[in-house]
């Protein structure tokens, strides 16, 4: 019984230290992930094609958008918050169909996302999404597309 009380008190102290030092707690990390996803859904809603990506504010680091065009002129673009740097992971994609999706799958960074998006076994968006099925995508928004907006 005394061991359980000591364990509980120790756990409370550890949580309090995390909170007092401002270190990320699970709840804070979830809020950060949600904020990152919302921010990029808003960005991709406004800048919804590769032609417009250069207009994205530099503070958001648009150079880290991973872009791929497929033989049928469809395309996909993605950004991620890397687990290693930010202590949480979130990925947001937009594709030529106008779908904006998010995932909270743990990724180590830009290079990992780049290698997934440019997987040579995927010759279409559909195949790429099949390869990335473990991302458990959530559709955040579907934009109305016109035929002229699918080609970058």
C-alpha positions as CSV (number, residue, x, y, z in Angstrom):
1,X,0.0,0.0,0.0
2,X,2.8,2.4,0.9
3,X,4.5,1.6,-2.5
4,X,1.3,2.6,-4.3
5,X,1.0,5.9,-2.4
6,X,4.7,6.7,-3.1
7,X,4.2,5.9,-6.8
8,X,1.1,8.1,-7.1
9,X,2.8,11.0,-5.3
10,X,5.9,10.6,-7.5
11,X,3.7,10.6,-10.7
12,X,1.9,13.8,-9.5
13,X,5.3,15.5,-8.8
14,X,6.6,14.6,-12.3
15,X,3.5,16.0,-14.0
16,X,3.7,19.2,-11.9
17,X,7.4,19.6,-12.9
18,X,6.5,19.2,-16.6
19,X,3.7,21.8,-16.2
20,X,5.8,24.2,-14.2
21,X,8.8,24.0,-16.6
22,X,6.5,24.4,-19.6
23,X,7.6,21.0,-21.0
24,X,5.2,19.4,-23.5
25,X,2.5,17.2,-21.9
26,X,0.4,14.9,-24.0
27,X,-2.5,17.4,-23.9
28,X,-0.3,20.3,-25.0
29,X,1.1,18.2,-27.8
30,X,-2.3,17.3,-29.0
31,X,-3.2,21.0,-29.0
32,X,-0.1,21.8,-31.0
33,X,-0.9,19.0,-33.6
34,X,-4.4,20.3,-33.9
35,X,-3.1,23.9,-34.4
36,X,-0.6,22.8,-37.0
37,X,-3.3,20.9,-38.9
38,X,-5.7,23.8,-38.8
39,X,-3.1,26.3,-39.9
40,X,-2.1,24.2,-43.0
41,X,-5.7,23.4,-43.9
42,X,-6.3,27.1,-43.9
43,X,-3.1,27.7,-46.0
44,X,-4.0,25.0,-48.5
45,X,-7.5,26.3,-48.8
46,X,-6.2,29.7,-49.7
47,X,-3.2,28.5,-51.8
48,X,-4.9,25.5,-53.4
49,X,-2.5,24.7,-56.3
50,X,1.2,24.4,-56.9
51,X,1.2,27.7,-58.9
52,X,0.1,29.5,-55.7
53,X,2.6,27.8,-53.2
54,X,5.2,30.5,-53.9
55,X,2.7,33.1,-52.4
56,X,2.7,31.3,-49.0
57,X,4.2,33.4,-46.2
58,X,7.9,32.6,-45.8
59,X,7.5,32.1,-42.0
60,X,5.6,28.9,-42.8
61,X,8.6,27.6,-44.8
62,X,6.8,26.8,-48.0
63,X,10.1,25.3,-49.3
64,X,9.3,22.3,-47.1
65,X,6.2,21.5,-49.1
66,X,6.8,18.1,-50.7
67,X,5.2,18.1,-54.2
68,X,4.7,15.4,-56.8
69,X,3.1,15.4,-60.2
70,X,1.9,12.2,-61.7
71,X,1.8,11.2,-65.4
72,X,-1.9,11.9,-65.7
73,X,-1.2,15.5,-64.5
74,X,-2.7,14.9,-61.1
75,X,-0.6,16.0,-58.2
76,X,-0.2,15.9,-54.4
77,X,1.5,18.3,-52.0
78,X,2.3,17.6,-48.3
79,X,3.8,19.2,-45.3
80,X,4.7,17.7,-41.9
81,X,5.6,18.7,-38.4
82,X,8.5,16.3,-37.6
83,X,8.3,14.4,-34.4
84,X,12.1,14.8,-33.8
85,X,12.1,18.6,-34.0
86,X,8.7,19.6,-32.7
87,X,7.9,16.6,-30.3
88,X,4.7,16.0,-32.1
89,X,3.9,14.8,-35.6
90,X,1.2,15.9,-38.0
91,X,1.0,15.7,-41.8
92,X,-1.3,17.7,-44.1
93,X,-1.8,17.0,-47.8
94,X,-3.7,18.6,-50.6
95,X,-4.2,16.9,-54.0
96,X,-5.5,17.8,-57.4
97,X,-8.9,16.5,-56.5
98,X,-9.2,19.3,-54.0
99,X,-9.0,17.0,-51.0
100,X,-7.2,18.3,-47.9
101,X,-6.4,15.5,-45.5
102,X,-4.5,15.2,-42.2
103,X,-2.7,12.5,-40.3
104,X,-1.1,12.3,-36.9
105,X,1.2,9.4,-37.9
106,X,4.7,9.8,-36.4
107,X,7.2,11.0,-39.1
108,X,10.8,11.8,-38.4
109,X,10.9,14.7,-40.8
110,X,10.9,16.2,-44.3
111,X,13.2,13.5,-45.8
112,X,10.9,10.7,-44.6
113,X,7.8,12.5,-46.0
114,X,9.7,13.2,-49.3
115,X,10.6,9.5,-49.7
116,X,7.0,8.4,-49.1
117,X,5.5,10.9,-51.5
118,X,8.0,10.1,-54.2
119,X,7.7,6.3,-53.8
120,X,8.3,4.9,-57.3
121,X,5.7,2.1,-56.8
122,X,3.0,4.8,-56.9
123,X,2.1,6.0,-60.4
124,X,-1.1,7.7,-59.3
125,X,-2.6,9.5,-56.3
126,X,-4.8,6.5,-55.6
127,X,-1.8,4.2,-55.5
128,X,0.1,6.6,-53.3
129,X,-2.8,6.8,-50.8
130,X,-2.9,3.0,-50.8
131,X,0.8,2.9,-49.9
132,X,0.1,5.5,-47.2
133,X,-2.9,3.6,-45.8
134,X,-1.3,3.4,-42.4
135,X,-1.5,7.2,-42.1
136,X,-5.2,6.9,-41.2
137,X,-6.1,10.0,-43.2
138,X,-8.9,12.3,-42.0
139,X,-10.5,14.4,-44.7
140,X,-10.4,18.0,-43.4
141,X,-11.9,19.7,-46.4
142,X,-12.9,19.0,-50.0
143,X,-12.5,22.0,-52.3
144,X,-14.6,22.3,-55.5
145,X,-12.3,21.7,-58.5
146,X,-12.6,22.8,-62.1
147,X,-10.8,21.0,-64.8
148,X,-8.3,23.9,-65.3
149,X,-7.2,23.8,-61.6
150,X,-5.9,20.2,-61.6
151,X,-2.8,21.0,-63.7
152,X,-0.1,23.0,-61.9
